[in-house]
Amino acid sequence: MKNIAIVPARGGSKRIPRKNIKDFLGKPIISYSIAAALDSNLFDEVMVSTDDNEIAEIAKEHGASVPFFRSGKNSNDYATTADVLIEVLNKYKENNKNFDYLCCIYPTAPFITKEKLYETFSMILEEQVDSVIPVVKYSYPIQRSFRITSNNRLEYIQPENIHKRSQDLQPIYHDAGQFYWCKVNTFLRKKYLITKDNLPYILNKLEVQDIDTEEDWEIAEIKYQILKRRENEKRK
C-alpha cells in the first residue's frame, strides 16, 4: 500500500499576493502543510505541484519533492484541484510509480497536524470508504438565512423555520478547506475528491479558517496562537 501527499500551490494568487509562501508566524505558510505530511510518516511521497520557481525552492527546502512543474493549462484560474491531482498521478504513472491513496493537502492550512492526518487515514482504512473530508459546522443555522430581493429587501429563504428552536434545526456542515483523503482508483474513475461513499471528520471552528483576505490571515494567526497556547498548557 502506497500513499502520496499532493500539495497544490500555484504562484498566481491574486487577493493575497504570493499567498502560498507568505510568512505565517515566522515561516512560509506552505511549510506547515509539508511538515504535517512528513511528520505523519504516512506517505511514500510528499510533493508540491507548482508552476512557480520560488515556491518550488521553498517546498524543497522544507522537505517536499518537486519532481516536475505543473503544466500551463493547469496553472490558470479555471483549473480545478481535481485537474491538478490527475496530472500529478499521471506523471508518476509514466515513471512507473502508482499509489493506492492520495491526500490532497492545501498549502494555506496551518491547522493541519500529523495527528489529524493519521486519524483520518485510519478512518478510510477501517471503514473502507472512498474518501474522508474534514468539515466544520456552520456557526449559525443556515435554515434561517436571508436573501436580498431585487428591491433591496431582506427575506427568509426558508420562512417555515422562523419560529423553530435552533436546537431543533439539523446541523449543517461545510468543507473545512484543509485536506482530503481518497482512494486513488476511485478518484481517477470519478474525478471527484468528495465521493458519495465518504466519511466526515468534524473539526471545531477554532481549527478552521478560510484565508482569502488580509483580515482572514490575521484571524488565522490569532487562532493558531490560541491553539498552540492551549497545547502548551496541557503539557504542563
C-alpha positions as a Markdown table, in Angstrom:
| # | Residue | x | y | z |
|---|---|---|---|---|
| 1 | Met | 0.0 | 0.0 | 0.0 |
| 2 | Lys | 1.5 | 3.3 | -1.1 |
| 3 | Asn | 0.3 | 6.8 | -0.2 |
| 4 | Ile | 1.1 | 10.2 | -1.8 |
| 5 | Ala | 0.5 | 13.7 | -0.3 |
| 6 | Ile | 0.0 | 16.3 | -3.0 |
| 7 | Val | 0.2 | 20.0 | -2.1 |
| 8 | Pro | -1.3 | 22.1 | -5.0 |
| 9 | Ala | 0.5 | 25.5 | -4.8 |
| 10 | Arg | 0.4 | 27.7 | -7.9 |
| 11 | Gly | 2.1 | 31.0 | -8.0 |
| 12 | Gly | -0.8 | 33.2 | -9.3 |
| 13 | Ser | -2.7 | 34.1 | -6.1 |
| 14 | Lys | -4.4 | 37.5 | -6.6 |
| 15 | Arg | -6.2 | 38.5 | -3.4 |
| 16 | Ile | -3.2 | 37.9 | -1.2 |
| 17 | Pro | 0.0 | 38.2 | -3.4 |
| 18 | Arg | 2.4 | 35.2 | -3.0 |
| 19 | Lys | -0.1 | 33.7 | -0.6 |
| 20 | Asn | 1.2 | 30.2 | -0.7 |
| 21 | Ile | 4.7 | 31.2 | 0.6 |
| 22 | Lys | 3.7 | 34.3 | 2.7 |
| 23 | Asp | 5.1 | 34.4 | 6.2 |
| 24 | Phe | 2.8 | 32.9 | 8.7 |
| 25 | Leu | 4.1 | 33.5 | 12.3 |
| 26 | Gly | 7.7 | 33.2 | 11.2 |
| 27 | Lys | 7.6 | 30.5 | 8.4 |
| 28 | Pro | 6.2 | 30.3 | 4.9 |
| 29 | Ile | 2.7 | 29.1 | 5.3 |
| 30 | Ile | 3.2 | 26.1 | 2.9 |
| 31 | Ser | 5.8 | 24.7 | 5.3 |
| 32 | Tyr | 3.1 | 23.8 | 7.9 |
| 33 | Ser | 1.3 | 21.6 | 5.4 |
| 34 | Ile | 4.6 | 19.9 | 4.3 |
| 35 | Ala | 5.7 | 19.4 | 7.9 |
| 36 | Ala | 2.5 | 17.8 | 8.9 |
| 37 | Ala | 2.7 | 15.3 | 6.0 |
| 38 | Leu | 6.3 | 14.5 | 6.6 |
| 39 | Asp | 5.9 | 14.1 | 10.4 |
| 40 | Ser | 2.9 | 11.7 | 10.0 |
| 41 | Asn | 5.1 | 9.1 | 8.3 |
| 42 | Leu | 2.1 | 8.1 | 6.2 |
| 43 | Phe | 3.5 | 8.9 | 2.8 |
| 44 | Asp | 5.8 | 7.4 | 0.3 |
| 45 | Glu | 5.9 | 10.7 | -1.4 |
| 46 | Val | 5.2 | 14.3 | -0.3 |
| 47 | Met | 5.2 | 16.5 | -3.3 |
| 48 | Val | 4.2 | 20.0 | -4.3 |
| 49 | Ser | 2.6 | 20.7 | -7.6 |
| 50 | Thr | 3.5 | 24.2 | -8.7 |
| 51 | Asp | 4.3 | 26.4 | -11.7 |
| 52 | Asp | 6.5 | 28.7 | -9.7 |
| 53 | Asn | 10.2 | 28.5 | -9.2 |
| 54 | Glu | 10.3 | 30.3 | -5.8 |
| 55 | Ile | 7.5 | 28.1 | -4.4 |
| 56 | Ala | 9.4 | 25.0 | -5.7 |
| 57 | Glu | 12.6 | 26.1 | -4.0 |
| 58 | Ile | 10.9 | 26.8 | -0.6 |
| 59 | Ala | 9.0 | 23.5 | -0.9 |
| 60 | Lys | 12.2 | 21.6 | -1.4 |
| 61 | Glu | 13.9 | 23.5 | 1.5 |
| 62 | His | 11.2 | 22.2 | 3.8 |
| 63 | Gly | 11.5 | 18.6 | 2.7 |
| 64 | Ala | 8.9 | 18.2 | -0.1 |
| 65 | Ser | 9.8 | 16.9 | -3.6 |
| 66 | Val | 9.0 | 18.9 | -6.8 |
| 67 | Pro | 9.8 | 16.3 | -9.5 |
| 68 | Phe | 8.2 | 18.3 | -12.3 |
| 69 | Phe | 6.4 | 21.6 | -12.8 |
| 70 | Arg | 2.7 | 22.0 | -13.3 |
| 71 | Ser | 1.5 | 22.4 | -16.9 |
| 72 | Gly | 0.3 | 25.8 | -18.2 |
| 73 | Lys | -3.2 | 24.5 | -18.7 |
| 74 | Asn | -3.5 | 23.6 | -15.1 |
| 75 | Ser | -1.9 | 26.8 | -13.8 |
| 76 | Asn | -4.7 | 29.2 | -14.7 |
| 77 | Asp | -7.8 | 30.4 | -12.7 |
| 78 | Tyr | -10.0 | 27.8 | -14.3 |
| 79 | Ala | -8.1 | 24.6 | -13.5 |
| 80 | Thr | -9.7 | 22.6 | -10.7 |
| 81 | Thr | -8.0 | 20.8 | -7.9 |
| 82 | Ala | -9.0 | 17.5 | -9.5 |
| 83 | Asp | -7.3 | 18.5 | -12.8 |
| 84 | Val | -4.1 | 19.2 | -10.9 |
| 85 | Leu | -4.2 | 15.9 | -9.0 |
| 86 | Ile | -4.9 | 13.9 | -12.1 |
| 87 | Glu | -2.0 | 15.5 | -13.8 |
| 88 | Val | 0.3 | 14.6 | -10.9 |
| 89 | Leu | -0.9 | 11.0 | -10.7 |
| 90 | Asn | -0.5 | 10.5 | -14.5 |
| 91 | Lys | 3.0 | 12.0 | -14.4 |
| 92 | Tyr | 4.0 | 9.5 | -11.7 |
| 93 | Lys | 2.4 | 6.7 | -13.6 |
| 94 | Glu | 4.5 | 7.5 | -16.6 |
| 95 | Asn | 7.5 | 6.8 | -14.3 |
| 96 | Asn | 6.0 | 3.5 | -13.1 |
| 97 | Lys | 5.0 | 5.0 | -9.7 |
| 98 | Asn | 1.5 | 4.2 | -8.6 |
| 99 | Phe | -0.3 | 4.9 | -5.4 |
| 100 | Asp | -3.2 | 3.4 | -3.5 |
| 101 | Tyr | -4.3 | 6.5 | -1.5 |
| 102 | Leu | -3.8 | 10.2 | -2.0 |
| 103 | Cys | -4.1 | 13.1 | 0.4 |
| 104 | Cys | -4.6 | 16.5 | -1.2 |
| 105 | Ile | -3.3 | 19.0 | 1.3 |
| 106 | Tyr | -3.8 | 22.7 | 0.7 |
| 107 | Pro | -0.8 | 25.0 | 1.1 |
| 108 | Thr | -2.6 | 27.5 | 3.3 |
| 109 | Ala | -3.8 | 25.2 | 6.0 |
| 110 | Pro | -1.5 | 25.6 | 9.1 |
| 111 | Phe | -4.1 | 23.9 | 11.3 |
| 112 | Ile | -3.3 | 20.5 | 9.8 |
| 113 | Thr | -1.4 | 18.2 | 12.2 |
| 114 | Lys | 0.2 | 14.8 | 11.8 |
| 115 | Glu | -2.4 | 13.5 | 14.3 |
| 116 | Lys | -5.3 | 14.7 | 12.1 |
| 117 | Leu | -3.8 | 13.1 | 9.0 |
| 118 | Tyr | -3.3 | 9.8 | 10.9 |
| 119 | Glu | -6.8 | 9.8 | 12.4 |
| 120 | Thr | -8.4 | 10.4 | 9.0 |
| 121 | Phe | -6.3 | 7.8 | 7.3 |
| 122 | Ser | -7.3 | 5.3 | 9.9 |
| 123 | Met | -10.9 | 6.1 | 9.2 |
| 124 | Ile | -10.6 | 5.5 | 5.5 |
| 125 | Leu | -8.9 | 2.1 | 6.2 |
| 126 | Glu | -11.2 | 0.9 | 9.0 |
| 127 | Glu | -14.4 | 1.9 | 7.3 |
| 128 | Gln | -13.3 | 1.1 | 3.7 |
| 129 | Val | -14.8 | 4.2 | 2.3 |
| 130 | Asp | -13.6 | 6.1 | -0.8 |
| 131 | Ser | -12.9 | 9.4 | 0.9 |
| 132 | Val | -12.7 | 11.3 | 4.2 |
| 133 | Ile | -13.4 | 15.0 | 4.3 |
| 134 | Pro | -12.7 | 17.4 | 7.2 |
| 135 | Val | -15.8 | 19.6 | 7.8 |
| 136 | Val | -16.9 | 22.3 | 10.3 |
| 137 | Lys | -20.5 | 23.1 | 11.4 |
| 138 | Tyr | -21.9 | 26.4 | 10.3 |
| 139 | Ser | -21.9 | 28.7 | 13.3 |
| 140 | Tyr | -25.4 | 30.0 | 12.6 |
| 141 | Pro | -28.4 | 27.9 | 11.4 |
| 142 | Ile | -28.4 | 28.4 | 7.6 |
| 143 | Gln | -32.1 | 27.4 | 7.6 |
| 144 | Arg | -32.7 | 31.0 | 8.9 |
| 145 | Ser | -30.6 | 32.6 | 6.2 |
| 146 | Phe | -31.7 | 35.6 | 4.2 |
| 147 | Arg | -31.5 | 36.7 | 0.6 |
| 148 | Ile | -31.7 | 40.2 | -0.7 |
| 149 | Thr | -34.6 | 40.8 | -3.1 |
| 150 | Ser | -34.5 | 42.8 | -6.3 |
| 151 | Asn | -36.0 | 45.8 | -4.5 |
| 152 | Asn | -33.3 | 45.6 | -1.8 |
| 153 | Arg | -35.4 | 43.9 | 0.9 |
| 154 | Leu | -34.4 | 41.0 | 3.1 |
| 155 | Glu | -36.5 | 37.8 | 3.0 |
| 156 | Tyr | -36.0 | 34.4 | 4.6 |
| 157 | Ile | -35.0 | 31.7 | 2.2 |
| 158 | Gln | -36.9 | 29.1 | 4.3 |
| 159 | Pro | -39.6 | 31.1 | 6.2 |
| 160 | Glu | -41.0 | 27.8 | 7.6 |
| 161 | Asn | -38.1 | 27.8 | 10.0 |
| 162 | Ile | -38.6 | 31.3 | 11.5 |
| 163 | His | -40.1 | 30.0 | 14.8 |
| 164 | Lys | -38.3 | 26.8 | 15.2 |
| 165 | Arg | -35.8 | 26.5 | 18.0 |
| 166 | Ser | -32.1 | 26.4 | 16.9 |
| 167 | Gln | -31.6 | 23.1 | 18.6 |
| 168 | Asp | -34.4 | 21.6 | 16.5 |
| 169 | Leu | -32.8 | 22.5 | 13.3 |
| 170 | Gln | -30.5 | 20.0 | 11.6 |
| 171 | Pro | -26.8 | 20.8 | 12.0 |
| 172 | Ile | -25.3 | 21.6 | 8.6 |
| 173 | Tyr | -21.6 | 21.5 | 7.8 |
| 174 | His | -19.2 | 22.9 | 5.2 |
| 175 | Asp | -15.9 | 21.8 | 3.8 |
| 176 | Ala | -13.0 | 22.9 | 6.1 |
| 177 | Gly | -10.8 | 23.5 | 3.0 |
| 178 | Gln | -7.7 | 21.8 | 4.5 |
| 179 | Phe | -7.2 | 18.3 | 3.1 |
| 180 | Tyr | -8.9 | 15.3 | 1.6 |
| 181 | Trp | -8.1 | 11.6 | 1.7 |
| 182 | Cys | -9.2 | 9.5 | -1.3 |
| 183 | Lys | -8.7 | 6.1 | -2.8 |
| 184 | Val | -6.7 | 6.7 | -6.0 |
| 185 | Asn | -8.6 | 4.3 | -8.2 |
| 186 | Thr | -11.9 | 5.7 | -7.2 |
| 187 | Phe | -10.7 | 9.3 | -7.7 |
| 188 | Leu | -9.3 | 8.6 | -11.1 |
| 189 | Arg | -12.5 | 6.9 | -12.1 |
| 190 | Lys | -14.9 | 9.5 | -10.8 |
| 191 | Lys | -12.7 | 12.6 | -10.8 |
| 192 | Tyr | -14.2 | 13.9 | -7.6 |
| 193 | Leu | -12.5 | 14.4 | -4.3 |
| 194 | Ile | -15.8 | 14.2 | -2.4 |
| 195 | Thr | -17.4 | 10.9 | -3.3 |
| 196 | Lys | -20.7 | 9.6 | -2.2 |
| 197 | Asp | -19.0 | 6.9 | -0.1 |
| 198 | Asn | -17.3 | 9.2 | 2.3 |
| 199 | Leu | -16.9 | 9.9 | 6.0 |
| 200 | Pro | -16.9 | 13.3 | 7.6 |
| 201 | Tyr | -14.1 | 14.3 | 10.0 |
| 202 | Ile | -15.6 | 17.1 | 12.2 |
| 203 | Leu | -13.4 | 20.0 | 13.3 |
| 204 | Asn | -14.3 | 22.8 | 15.6 |
| 205 | Lys | -14.4 | 26.4 | 14.4 |
| 206 | Leu | -11.2 | 27.3 | 16.2 |
| 207 | Glu | -9.3 | 24.8 | 13.9 |
| 208 | Val | -10.7 | 26.2 | 10.7 |
| 209 | Gln | -10.1 | 29.5 | 8.9 |
| 210 | Asp | -10.6 | 30.3 | 5.2 |
| 211 | Ile | -7.7 | 32.6 | 4.2 |
| 212 | Asp | -8.8 | 34.8 | 1.3 |
| 213 | Thr | -8.1 | 38.3 | 2.6 |
| 214 | Glu | -5.5 | 40.0 | 4.8 |
| 215 | Glu | -8.1 | 40.1 | 7.6 |
| 216 | Asp | -8.6 | 36.3 | 7.3 |
| 217 | Trp | -4.8 | 35.9 | 7.6 |
| 218 | Glu | -4.7 | 37.9 | 10.8 |
| 219 | Ile | -7.6 | 35.8 | 12.2 |
| 220 | Ala | -5.9 | 32.6 | 11.3 |
| 221 | Glu | -2.7 | 33.7 | 13.1 |
| 222 | Ile | -4.7 | 34.5 | 16.2 |
| 223 | Lys | -6.5 | 31.1 | 16.1 |
| 224 | Tyr | -3.2 | 29.3 | 15.6 |
| 225 | Gln | -1.6 | 31.0 | 18.6 |
| 226 | Ile | -4.6 | 30.2 | 20.8 |
| 227 | Leu | -4.4 | 26.5 | 19.8 |
| 228 | Lys | -0.7 | 26.4 | 20.5 |
| 229 | Arg | -1.1 | 28.1 | 23.9 |
| 230 | Arg | -3.7 | 25.5 | 24.8 |
| 231 | Glu | -1.4 | 22.7 | 23.7 |
| 232 | Asn | 1.4 | 24.0 | 25.8 |
| 233 | Glu | -0.9 | 24.4 | 28.8 |
| 234 | Lys | -1.9 | 20.8 | 28.5 |
| 235 | Arg | 1.7 | 19.6 | 28.6 |
| 236 | Lys | 2.4 | 21.4 | 31.9 |
